[in-house]
Amino acid sequence: MENIAQKEIWFVVGSQELYGEETLRKVAEHSQIIAKGLDVSSHIPVKIVYKDVVKTPTQITNICLDANSNKNCIGIVAWMHTFSPAKMWIGGLNILKKPLCHLHTQFNAEIPWNSIDMDFMNLNQSAHGDREFGFIMSRMRKKRKVVVGHWEDERVHKKLGIWSRVALGWDEFQNLKVARFGDNMREVAVTEGDKVEAQIRFGFSVNGFDSSDITKKIETISENEINKLVAIYESSYNLAPTLQNGGSQRASLVEAAKIELGLRAFLEEGGYKAFTDTFENLGGLKQLPGIAVQRLMADGYGFGGEGDWKTAALVRAMKVMNVGLEGGTSFMEDYTYHFTPQKSYVLGSHMLEICSSIADGKPSCEIHPLGIGGKADPVRLVFNVPAGNAINASLIEMGNRFRLIVNEVEAVKPMADLPKLPVARVLWDAKPNLDIAASTWILAGGAHHTVYSQAVTTEFMEDFADIAGIELLVIDERTTVRDFKDKINANEAYYHLFQHGL
């Protein structure tokens, strides 16, 4: 996330030599003004860089080659100021590997009724120039986002901002390394998958390590480092009495700090931005990492429990998309239900590992028995999550393709204090209701692990699925079970034909 300030989206404008020097000069002038206007927008988190007005197949191909090889370029926004014959774009679009957004706009907002003439019409031809560009991308089955509206409108800036954040997440995937400490939880199906196919499709790599790789790092940590981290715990959280200085379980807090320092050191040294662990393979670790995982996630790391590498990678990508937005993003799990005749809710949680970026207020730092894994009682952060709109997203592998499932939800305030529940938790109302949401989620094969986000919306995930070229299933206020089944069946046929190039 530290490299976001260096990332760029290139603004590329299409035209042709036919219009002559004066018109092309105006095209370039207008294009630079638009690029500067977008670059200063508070809704767009990266640089918008004007590149050129491209007028020939060679210029288009070269700029696409340059974009592919430039590490700071995370995508292209293309606009046809005039008519740009789309056969010129075939070579460039064929080789373009970066995400593409088609901005359908024009320089002027309104028609100048009293002065409009054919010179004006020849210059301002986006209305049909962009349709020509749209045709060739559809003909080539090129996935892209289309944003329509005047370039000065805030609505347009917001849509471009969403797409640019998704492009950041996709760029992160291209360089992401996921570390797995131990394997998947034994006999679990949904957290498995083809890691080689994932690297081909998404770019991120997944490799396994032993818990001893963490304990070796722990052995190198100084007492001064431990004391500094414990002091951070004391100032950042409400420590339970037994964990306070002189408390009966203070040693467990020190041990938790060692685990965090060791885990963090391993990840930093290896350049890993996402990781998994499993309570079935803790080795020499005295506790299942609890507060360590929560704090690493709060710092932007991706995480998946029980070896769930797909969710770990998705958490990281969505955290990159989330940077600078209100609300947080966390690893999550559908845990238990609240069924009543009036309304039904889901209580989301996990054994320990919920990110404090979604905490409502200052978390409590506590220690409780885990009841699973056969290790010492782990230290963890306990908190509620504020009410508000959110999504749950699940990335699964269907054997012949990856599927992204999104359920829109509304978090609500818990109906009681939950005094005996020793984990972070969130209560939500699944849209359109729990009956339909759970039925369609199960029909889609959605995992029990998800990414829960108060900042990232369905539109982000739609853009992400298009960039990745994967299936997307959305469960929202308009979902019905019958229509959802039809979509699943239609997708089966579509992806079978797509896979065989038909």
C-alpha positions as CSV (number, residue, x, y, z in Angstrom):
1,M,0.0,0.0,0.0
2,E,3.0,2.2,0.5
3,N,3.4,2.4,-3.4
4,I,0.0,3.7,-4.2
5,A,1.2,7.3,-4.4
6,Q,3.4,6.3,-7.4
7,K,0.7,4.5,-9.3
8,E,-0.8,6.0,-12.5
9,I,-3.7,5.7,-14.8
10,W,-3.0,6.7,-18.3
11,F,-5.5,8.9,-20.2
12,V,-5.3,8.0,-23.9
13,V,-7.4,9.8,-26.5
14,G,-8.3,8.5,-29.9
15,S,-8.6,10.5,-33.1
16,Q,-7.3,10.3,-36.7
17,E,-5.1,12.3,-39.2
18,L,-8.2,13.0,-41.3
19,Y,-9.2,16.1,-39.3
20,G,-6.1,18.2,-39.9
21,E,-3.6,20.0,-37.8
22,E,-6.0,22.7,-36.3
23,T,-8.6,20.2,-35.1
24,L,-6.0,17.8,-33.7
25,R,-4.4,20.6,-31.8
26,K,-7.8,21.3,-30.2
27,V,-8.2,17.7,-29.4
28,A,-4.9,17.6,-27.6
29,E,-5.7,20.8,-25.8
30,H,-9.1,19.6,-24.6
31,S,-7.7,16.2,-23.6
32,Q,-5.0,17.7,-21.4
33,I,-7.5,19.9,-19.6
34,I,-9.7,16.8,-18.9
35,A,-6.7,14.8,-17.6
36,K,-5.7,17.6,-15.3
37,G,-9.3,17.9,-14.1
38,L,-9.5,14.2,-13.3
39,D,-6.1,14.2,-11.7
40,V,-7.1,16.7,-9.0
41,S,-10.3,14.9,-8.2
42,S,-10.6,13.9,-4.5
43,H,-12.4,10.8,-5.6
44,I,-9.5,9.4,-7.7
45,P,-6.7,8.1,-5.4
46,V,-4.0,7.8,-8.1
47,K,-2.4,10.0,-10.7
48,I,-4.2,10.6,-14.0
49,V,-1.5,11.1,-16.6
50,Y,-2.3,12.4,-20.1
51,K,-0.3,10.3,-22.6
52,D,-1.2,11.2,-26.1
53,V,-3.7,11.6,-28.8
54,V,-3.3,8.4,-30.8
55,K,-4.1,8.6,-34.5
56,T,-2.5,5.5,-36.1
57,P,-2.4,1.7,-35.4
58,T,1.3,2.0,-34.7
59,Q,0.8,4.7,-32.1
60,I,-2.0,2.7,-30.4
61,T,0.1,-0.5,-30.3
62,N,3.1,1.3,-28.9
63,I,1.2,3.0,-26.1
64,C,-0.4,-0.4,-25.1
65,L,3.1,-1.9,-25.1
66,D,4.4,0.9,-22.9
67,A,1.5,0.5,-20.5
68,N,2.1,-3.3,-20.2
69,S,5.8,-2.7,-19.3
70,N,5.4,0.3,-17.0
71,K,5.2,-0.9,-13.4
72,N,3.5,2.3,-12.2
73,C,0.7,2.2,-14.9
74,I,-2.2,0.3,-13.4
75,G,-4.7,0.9,-16.2
76,I,-5.8,3.0,-19.2
77,V,-8.8,5.3,-19.5
78,A,-9.6,5.7,-23.2
79,W,-11.8,8.4,-24.8
80,M,-12.6,9.0,-28.4
81,H,-12.7,12.9,-28.8
82,T,-13.5,12.5,-32.5
83,F,-14.2,9.5,-34.7
84,S,-11.3,7.0,-34.4
85,P,-11.7,4.1,-36.8
86,A,-11.6,1.1,-34.6
87,K,-9.7,-1.3,-36.8
88,M,-6.7,0.9,-35.8
89,W,-7.2,-0.4,-32.2
90,I,-7.2,-4.1,-32.8
91,G,-3.5,-4.7,-32.5
92,G,-3.2,-2.6,-29.4
93,L,-6.2,-4.1,-27.7
94,N,-5.0,-7.6,-28.5
95,I,-1.8,-7.1,-26.5
96,L,-3.1,-4.8,-23.7
97,K,-2.7,-6.6,-20.4
98,K,-3.7,-3.6,-18.1
99,P,-7.3,-2.9,-17.0
100,L,-9.3,-0.7,-19.4
101,C,-12.0,1.9,-18.7
102,H,-13.9,3.5,-21.5
103,L,-14.9,7.1,-20.6
104,H,-17.8,8.2,-22.7
105,T,-17.8,12.0,-22.3
106,Q,-17.2,15.2,-24.3
107,F,-15.3,18.3,-23.6
108,N,-18.3,20.7,-23.6
109,A,-21.2,19.9,-21.3
110,E,-23.9,21.7,-23.2
111,I,-24.7,22.3,-26.9
112,P,-23.9,26.0,-27.8
113,W,-27.2,26.5,-29.5
114,N,-26.5,29.9,-31.1
115,S,-23.0,29.2,-32.4
116,I,-22.9,25.5,-33.2
117,D,-21.7,24.8,-36.7
118,M,-20.1,21.9,-38.6
119,D,-16.6,22.8,-37.3
120,F,-17.9,22.3,-33.8
121,M,-19.6,19.0,-34.9
122,N,-16.5,17.7,-36.5
123,L,-14.4,18.4,-33.4
124,N,-16.9,17.1,-30.8
125,Q,-17.8,13.6,-32.1
126,S,-17.6,11.5,-28.9
127,A,-21.2,10.5,-29.3
128,H,-20.4,8.3,-32.2
129,G,-16.6,8.0,-32.0
130,D,-17.1,6.2,-28.7
131,R,-19.7,3.9,-30.2
132,E,-17.2,2.8,-32.9
133,F,-14.7,2.1,-30.1
134,G,-17.3,0.3,-28.1
135,F,-18.1,-2.0,-31.1
136,I,-14.5,-3.2,-31.6
137,M,-14.1,-4.0,-27.9
138,S,-17.4,-5.9,-27.9
139,R,-16.4,-7.7,-31.1
140,M,-13.1,-8.7,-29.5
141,R,-14.9,-9.7,-26.2
142,K,-12.8,-7.2,-24.4
143,K,-13.9,-6.7,-20.8
144,R,-13.9,-3.1,-19.7
145,K,-15.8,-0.6,-17.6
146,V,-17.9,2.1,-19.3
147,V,-18.4,5.4,-17.6
148,V,-20.8,7.8,-19.2
149,G,-21.3,11.5,-18.3
150,H,-19.5,14.9,-18.4
151,W,-16.0,14.7,-17.2
152,E,-16.5,17.5,-14.6
153,D,-19.5,15.7,-12.9
154,E,-18.8,14.3,-9.4
155,R,-20.7,11.2,-10.3
156,V,-18.3,10.5,-13.1
157,H,-15.3,11.1,-10.8
158,K,-16.8,8.7,-8.2
159,K,-17.2,5.9,-10.8
160,L,-13.7,6.5,-12.1
161,G,-12.5,6.5,-8.5
162,I,-14.1,3.1,-7.9
163,W,-12.6,1.6,-11.0
164,S,-9.1,3.1,-10.2
165,R,-9.3,1.5,-6.8
166,V,-10.2,-1.8,-8.3
167,A,-7.3,-1.4,-10.7
168,L,-5.1,-0.9,-7.7
169,G,-6.3,-4.1,-6.2
170,W,-5.7,-6.0,-9.5
171,D,-2.2,-4.5,-9.6
172,E,-1.6,-5.8,-6.1
173,F,-2.6,-9.3,-7.2
174,Q,0.0,-9.2,-9.9
175,N,2.8,-9.0,-7.3
176,L,1.1,-10.6,-4.3
177,K,2.8,-13.4,-2.4
178,V,0.7,-15.5,0.0
179,A,2.4,-17.5,2.8
180,R,0.6,-20.5,4.2
181,F,1.7,-21.7,7.6
182,G,0.6,-25.3,7.5
183,D,-1.9,-26.8,5.1
184,N,-5.7,-26.4,4.9
185,M,-7.9,-27.6,7.8
186,R,-8.2,-31.3,7.2
187,E,-11.1,-32.6,5.1
188,V,-12.4,-29.1,4.4
189,A,-13.4,-28.7,0.7
190,V,-14.0,-25.0,0.0
191,T,-10.7,-23.7,1.2
192,E,-8.8,-26.0,-1.3
193,G,-8.2,-25.2,-4.9
194,D,-5.8,-25.0,-7.8
195,K,-3.0,-22.6,-6.8
196,V,-1.3,-22.9,-10.2
197,E,-4.5,-21.9,-12.0
198,A,-5.0,-19.1,-9.5
199,Q,-1.5,-17.7,-10.3
200,I,-2.3,-18.0,-14.0
201,R,-5.6,-16.2,-13.6
202,F,-4.9,-13.6,-10.9
203,G,-1.1,-13.3,-10.7
204,F,-0.6,-14.0,-7.0
205,S,1.6,-16.9,-5.8
206,V,0.9,-19.2,-2.9
207,N,3.6,-21.1,-1.0
208,G,3.7,-23.2,2.2
209,F,5.8,-22.9,5.3
210,D,6.0,-24.5,8.7
211,S,5.2,-22.9,12.0
212,S,8.8,-23.4,12.9
213,D,9.6,-20.6,10.4
214,I,7.8,-18.3,12.8
215,T,9.3,-19.7,16.0
216,K,12.8,-19.2,14.5
217,K,12.1,-15.6,14.1
218,I,10.7,-15.4,17.6
219,E,14.0,-16.6,19.0
220,T,15.8,-13.6,17.5
221,I,13.5,-11.0,19.0
222,S,14.9,-8.8,21.8
223,E,13.3,-8.0,25.1
224,N,13.2,-4.4,24.2
225,E,11.2,-5.1,21.0
226,I,8.7,-7.1,23.1
227,N,8.4,-4.4,25.7
228,K,7.7,-1.8,23.1
229,L,4.9,-3.8,21.5
230,V,3.3,-4.6,24.9
231,A,3.3,-0.9,25.6
232,I,1.5,-0.4,22.3
233,Y,-1.1,-3.0,23.4
234,E,-1.5,-1.1,26.6
235,S,-2.1,2.3,25.0
236,S,-4.2,1.0,22.1
237,Y,-6.7,-1.3,23.8
238,N,-8.6,-1.8,27.0
239,L,-6.6,-4.6,28.6
240,A,-8.4,-7.1,30.7
241,P,-7.2,-7.0,34.4
242,T,-5.4,-10.4,34.1
243,L,-3.3,-9.1,31.2
244,Q,-2.3,-5.8,32.9
245,N,1.1,-5.4,34.5
246,G,1.2,-7.7,37.5
247,G,-1.9,-9.6,36.3
248,S,-2.0,-13.4,36.5
249,Q,-2.0,-13.9,32.7
250,R,0.5,-11.2,31.8
251,A,2.9,-13.8,30.4
252,S,0.3,-14.7,27.8
253,L,0.2,-11.1,26.6
254,V,4.0,-11.2,26.3
255,E,3.8,-14.4,24.4
256,A,1.2,-12.9,22.0
257,A,3.6,-10.0,21.4
258,K,6.4,-12.5,20.5
259,I,4.2,-14.2,18.0
260,E,3.2,-11.0,16.4
261,L,6.8,-9.8,16.1
262,G,8.0,-13.2,14.8
263,L,5.2,-13.4,12.2
264,R,5.6,-9.8,11.1
265,A,9.3,-10.3,10.7
266,F,8.9,-13.3,8.6
267,L,6.3,-11.7,6.3
268,E,8.3,-8.5,5.9
269,E,11.5,-10.3,5.1
270,G,9.9,-12.5,2.5
271,G,7.7,-9.7,1.0
272,Y,4.5,-11.5,1.8
273,K,1.3,-9.3,2.0
274,A,-1.1,-12.1,2.8
275,F,-1.0,-15.3,4.9
276,T,-2.9,-18.2,6.4
277,D,-2.5,-20.4,9.4
278,T,-4.4,-23.4,10.9
279,F,-4.9,-24.5,14.5
280,E,-4.1,-28.1,13.3
281,N,-0.5,-27.2,12.6
282,L,0.8,-24.8,15.3
283,G,4.0,-26.7,16.0
284,G,6.0,-24.8,18.6
285,L,3.7,-21.8,18.8
286,K,2.2,-21.6,22.3
287,Q,-1.0,-19.9,21.1
288,L,-3.0,-19.7,18.0
289,P,-2.1,-16.2,16.7
290,G,-5.0,-14.0,17.6
291,I,-4.2,-10.4,18.3
292,A,-1.2,-10.8,16.0
293,V,-3.4,-11.6,13.0
294,Q,-5.9,-8.9,13.9
295,R,-3.2,-6.3,14.1
296,L,-1.5,-7.4,10.9
297,M,-4.8,-7.2,9.1
298,A,-5.4,-3.7,10.5
299,D,-2.0,-2.8,8.9
300,G,-3.2,-4.1,5.5
301,Y,-2.2,-7.7,5.4
302,G,-4.6,-10.3,3.9
303,F,-5.6,-13.3,6.0
304,G,-7.5,-16.5,5.7
305,G,-8.2,-18.9,8.5
306,E,-7.6,-22.7,8.3
307,G,-5.4,-22.4,5.2
308,D,-7.9,-20.4,3.2
309,W,-5.5,-18.8,0.7
310,K,-8.1,-17.5,-1.7
311,T,-9.8,-15.5,1.0
312,A,-6.4,-14.3,2.3
313,A,-5.5,-12.9,-1.2
314,L,-9.0,-11.3,-1.6
315,V,-8.7,-9.6,1.8
316,R,-5.4,-8.1,0.7
317,A,-6.8,-6.9,-2.6
318,M,-9.9,-5.4,-1.0
319,K,-7.8,-3.6,1.6
320,V,-5.8,-2.0,-1.1
321,M,-9.1,-0.9,-2.7
322,N,-10.2,0.4,0.7
323,V,-7.3,2.7,1.3
324,G,-8.4,6.2,2.3
325,L,-12.1,5.3,2.4
326,E,-14.3,5.3,5.5
327,G,-15.0,1.9,7.0
328,G,-12.8,-1.1,7.1
329,T,-12.4,-4.6,5.6
330,S,-11.9,-7.9,7.4
331,F,-11.7,-11.6,7.2
332,M,-15.1,-12.9,8.3
333,E,-17.2,-16.0,8.8
334,D,-20.9,-16.7,8.9
335,Y,-21.1,-18.2,12.4
336,T,-24.6,-18.5,13.8
337,Y,-28.2,-17.4,13.1
338,H,-30.9,-15.4,15.0
339,F,-34.2,-16.8,13.7
340,T,-37.4,-15.0,14.7
341,P,-40.8,-14.8,13.0
342,Q,-40.3,-11.1,12.6
343,K,-36.7,-10.9,11.3
344,S,-33.7,-13.2,11.0
345,Y,-30.1,-12.2,11.3
346,V,-26.5,-13.6,10.9
347,L,-23.9,-13.3,13.6
348,G,-20.6,-13.1,11.9
349,S,-17.3,-13.8,13.7
350,H,-14.4,-16.2,13.8
351,M,-12.4,-18.0,16.5
352,L,-10.2,-14.9,16.9
353,E,-9.2,-13.3,13.7
354,I,-11.4,-10.3,12.9
355,C,-9.7,-7.1,11.9
356,S,-10.0,-4.1,14.2
357,S,-10.4,-1.8,11.2
358,I,-14.1,-2.6,11.5
359,A,-14.3,-2.0,15.3
360,D,-16.9,0.2,16.8
361,G,-14.7,2.1,19.3
362,K,-11.7,1.0,21.3
363,P,-11.3,-2.8,21.3
364,S,-10.9,-4.8,24.5
365,C,-7.8,-7.0,24.7
366,E,-8.8,-10.2,26.5
367,I,-7.7,-13.8,27.0
368,H,-10.1,-16.8,27.0
369,P,-9.9,-20.5,26.4
370,L,-10.2,-21.4,22.7
371,G,-11.6,-25.0,23.2
372,I,-9.9,-26.2,20.0
373,G,-6.3,-26.8,18.9
374,G,-4.9,-28.0,22.2
375,K,-2.8,-24.9,22.8
376,A,-2.6,-22.2,25.5
377,D,-5.4,-19.7,25.8
378,P,-4.9,-17.1,23.1
379,V,-5.0,-13.3,23.5
380,R,-7.4,-11.5,21.2
381,L,-9.2,-8.2,20.5
382,V,-13.0,-8.2,21.3
383,F,-15.3,-5.6,19.9
384,N,-18.6,-5.0,18.1
385,V,-18.9,-3.6,14.6
386,P,-20.9,-0.4,13.8
387,A,-24.2,-0.5,12.0
388,G,-24.3,0.3,8.3
389,N,-24.3,-1.1,4.8
390,A,-21.6,-3.7,3.9
391,I,-20.9,-6.6,1.7
392,N,-19.7,-10.1,2.1
393,A,-17.6,-11.5,-0.7
394,S,-16.4,-15.1,-1.3
395,L,-13.9,-16.3,-3.9
396,I,-14.3,-20.0,-4.7
397,E,-13.1,-22.5,-7.3
398,M,-15.6,-24.4,-9.3
399,G,-13.2,-26.8,-11.0
400,N,-13.4,-25.2,-14.4
401,R,-13.5,-21.5,-13.3
402,F,-13.3,-19.2,-10.3
403,R,-16.6,-17.7,-9.0
404,L,-17.0,-14.5,-7.0
405,I,-20.1,-14.3,-4.9
406,V,-21.2,-11.1,-3.2
407,N,-24.1,-10.6,-0.7
408,E,-25.1,-7.1,0.2
409,V,-25.9,-6.8,4.0
410,E,-26.8,-4.2,6.6
411,A,-25.0,-4.5,9.9
412,V,-27.2,-3.7,12.9
413,K,-26.5,-3.1,16.6
414,P,-26.5,-6.3,18.6
415,M,-29.7,-6.8,20.6
416,A,-27.8,-7.5,23.8
417,D,-24.3,-7.0,25.3
418,L,-23.0,-10.6,24.6
419,P,-21.0,-10.6,27.9
420,K,-19.8,-14.2,27.5
421,L,-18.9,-14.1,23.8
422,P,-15.1,-13.6,23.8
423,V,-14.6,-12.7,20.2
424,A,-15.1,-9.8,17.8
425,R,-18.5,-10.0,16.1
426,V,-21.0,-8.3,13.8
427,L,-24.7,-8.8,13.5
428,W,-26.1,-8.3,10.0
429,D,-29.4,-8.4,8.0
430,A,-28.6,-10.2,4.8
431,K,-30.4,-8.8,1.7
432,P,-33.0,-9.4,0.5
433,N,-33.7,-11.5,3.6
434,L,-31.9,-14.4,5.3
435,D,-34.1,-17.0,3.6
436,I,-33.3,-15.9,0.1
437,A,-29.7,-14.8,0.8
438,A,-28.7,-18.1,2.5
439,S,-30.6,-20.2,-0.1
440,T,-28.8,-18.5,-3.0
441,W,-25.4,-18.4,-1.3
442,I,-25.6,-22.2,-0.7
443,L,-26.8,-22.8,-4.3
444,A,-23.9,-20.8,-5.5
445,G,-21.4,-22.8,-3.4
446,G,-20.4,-19.8,-1.4
447,A,-17.8,-20.4,1.3
448,H,-18.3,-20.0,5.1
449,H,-15.2,-17.7,5.0
450,T,-15.8,-14.3,3.4
451,V,-14.3,-10.8,3.1
452,Y,-16.6,-8.3,5.0
453,S,-16.2,-4.7,4.0
454,Q,-18.0,-1.5,5.0
455,A,-16.1,0.5,2.4
456,V,-15.9,-1.7,-0.7
457,T,-19.3,-2.0,-2.5
458,T,-20.8,-4.3,-5.1
459,E,-19.7,-2.0,-7.9
460,F,-16.1,-2.6,-6.9
461,M,-16.5,-6.3,-7.1
462,E,-18.3,-6.1,-10.4
463,D,-15.3,-4.2,-11.8
464,F,-12.9,-6.6,-10.2
465,A,-14.7,-9.7,-11.8
466,D,-14.6,-8.0,-15.2
467,I,-10.9,-7.2,-14.9
468,A,-10.1,-10.8,-13.7
469,G,-12.4,-12.4,-16.3
470,I,-14.2,-14.5,-13.7
471,E,-17.9,-15.2,-12.9
472,L,-19.8,-12.9,-10.6
473,L,-23.0,-13.7,-8.7
474,V,-24.6,-10.9,-6.7
475,I,-27.2,-11.4,-4.0
476,D,-29.0,-8.1,-3.3
477,E,-32.4,-6.6,-2.6
478,R,-33.7,-7.7,-6.0
479,T,-32.6,-11.4,-5.8
480,T,-35.1,-14.2,-6.2
481,V,-34.2,-17.9,-5.9
482,R,-35.8,-18.7,-9.2
483,D,-33.9,-16.1,-11.2
484,F,-30.7,-16.9,-9.3
485,K,-31.0,-20.6,-10.3
486,D,-31.5,-19.6,-13.9
487,K,-28.4,-17.4,-13.8
488,I,-26.3,-20.2,-12.4
489,N,-27.6,-22.6,-15.1
490,A,-26.9,-20.0,-17.8
491,N,-23.4,-19.3,-16.5
492,E,-22.6,-23.1,-16.6
493,A,-23.4,-23.0,-20.3
494,Y,-21.6,-19.7,-20.9
495,Y,-18.4,-20.8,-19.2
496,H,-18.4,-24.2,-20.9
497,L,-18.6,-22.5,-24.3
498,F,-16.1,-19.9,-23.3
499,Q,-13.6,-22.5,-22.1
500,H,-13.8,-24.3,-25.5
501,G,-13.6,-21.1,-27.5
502,L,-17.1,-21.4,-28.9
